[in-house]
Amino acid sequence: MIRTYKMLQKRREAGEINGFTLIELLIVIVVLGILAAVVIFALGGITGKSAVAACQADGATAQIAIAAYENLNTGVPTVASLTTPTGTTQYLQSWPNNTSHYTYSITSGTLYVAAGTSAAVVYTGPSSCSGVS
């Protein structure tokens, strides 16, 4: 066995054998696997951060829509919902939500946000999305 190894080593040094050994290939595969695992774990928290940013942006959009609706309809009592009697949405094409992370609702002109399965709280600004993950 040792004699065969030394013979192959001499042939490799002489340039007769090209390529990689099985051990070299296995080491490269292991190193690539470790690097892939590090990247996956490093990117794991980005989903939560993007959900918080989306919650904040959706809350700001809904607040602006409510303010615009109330400004244009000054004689109308507090807006109970952003939909007309025919069901079409005023100022919003669709109601913002991401049900796996948060949901928005409006009651008597007050905007509420619920993070996941937790109870809804009044949306007062970006800090209201702190429970979103």
C-alpha positions in Angstrom: 0.0 0.0 0.0 2.8 2.4 1.0 4.7 1.4 -2.1 1.7 2.2 -4.3 1.2 5.5 -2.6 4.8 6.5 -3.1 4.7 5.4 -6.8 1.5 7.5 -7.4 3.2 10.5 -5.6 6.2 10.3 -7.8 4.0 10.1 -10.9 2.0 13.1 -9.8 5.2 15.2 -9.1 6.4 14.2 -12.6 3.2 15.6 -14.1 2.0 12.2 -15.3 -1.2 12.3 -13.2 -3.6 15.2 -13.2 -6.6 15.7 -11.0 -7.7 15.7 -7.4 -7.7 12.9 -4.9 -10.9 11.7 -3.3 -9.8 13.2 0.0 -9.2 16.6 -1.5 -12.6 16.6 -3.1 -14.3 15.6 0.2 -12.5 18.4 2.0 -13.7 21.0 -0.5 -17.3 19.7 -0.2 -17.2 19.9 3.6 -15.8 23.4 3.5 -18.5 24.5 1.1 -21.1 22.9 3.3 -19.8 24.8 6.3 -19.9 28.1 4.4 -23.4 27.4 3.2 -24.6 26.8 6.8 -23.0 30.0 8.0 -24.7 32.0 5.2 -28.1 30.4 5.9 -27.9 31.2 9.6 -26.7 34.7 8.9 -29.7 35.4 6.6 -32.2 33.9 9.0 -32.9 37.1 10.9 -33.5 39.1 7.8 -37.1 37.7 7.4 -38.1 39.1 10.7 -36.5 42.5 10.0 -38.3 42.7 6.7 -41.7 41.9 8.3 -41.2 44.8 10.8 -40.3 47.2 8.0 -43.4 46.0 6.0 -45.6 46.5 9.0 -44.3 50.0 9.5 -44.8 50.9 5.9 -48.3 49.5 5.8 -49.2 51.3 9.0 -48.0 54.6 7.5 -50.0 54.0 4.3 -53.2 53.2 6.2 -52.7 56.2 8.5 -52.3 58.5 5.4 -55.4 56.9 3.8 -57.5 57.5 6.9 -56.3 61.1 7.2 -57.0 61.7 3.5 -60.5 60.2 3.8 -61.4 62.2 6.9 -60.0 65.4 5.3 -62.1 65.0 2.1 -65.2 63.9 4.0 -65.2 66.6 6.8 -69.0 66.4 7.2 -69.0 62.7 7.7 -68.7 61.3 11.3 -65.6 59.3 12.2 -64.8 56.8 9.5 -65.9 53.3 10.6 -64.1 51.6 7.7 -62.3 52.5 4.6 -64.9 50.8 2.3 -68.0 52.3 0.7 -71.4 50.8 0.9 -70.8 49.0 -2.4 -67.7 47.4 -1.0 -65.1 49.3 -3.0 -62.1 50.5 -1.0 -61.4 54.2 -0.6 -57.8 55.3 -1.2 -56.4 51.8 -0.8 -56.5 49.2 -3.5 -56.2 46.5 -0.9 -56.1 46.4 2.9 -52.5 46.0 4.1 -51.7 42.8 6.0 -49.3 39.9 6.2 -51.3 37.4 8.1 -48.3 35.3 9.0 -46.7 38.3 10.7 -49.3 41.0 11.3 -52.8 42.2 10.5 -54.4 45.7 10.4 -58.0 46.6 11.2 -59.9 49.8 11.7 -62.7 50.4 14.2 -64.5 53.7 14.6 -61.7 55.5 12.8 -58.9 54.0 15.0 -56.2 51.9 13.3 -55.2 48.7 15.1 -52.3 46.3 14.4 -52.1 42.7 15.7 -48.7 41.0 15.6 -49.2 37.3 14.8 -51.7 35.8 17.3 -51.3 38.6 19.9 -54.1 41.1 20.8 -54.5 44.1 18.6 -53.1 47.4 19.8 -53.7 51.0 18.5 -51.3 51.9 15.8 -49.5 55.0 16.9 -46.5 54.8 14.7 -43.6 52.6 13.7 -43.0 51.6 17.3 -46.4 49.8 17.3 -44.8 47.1 15.1 -42.3 46.1 17.7 -44.0 42.8 18.4 -43.9 41.7 14.8 -41.4 38.8 14.1 
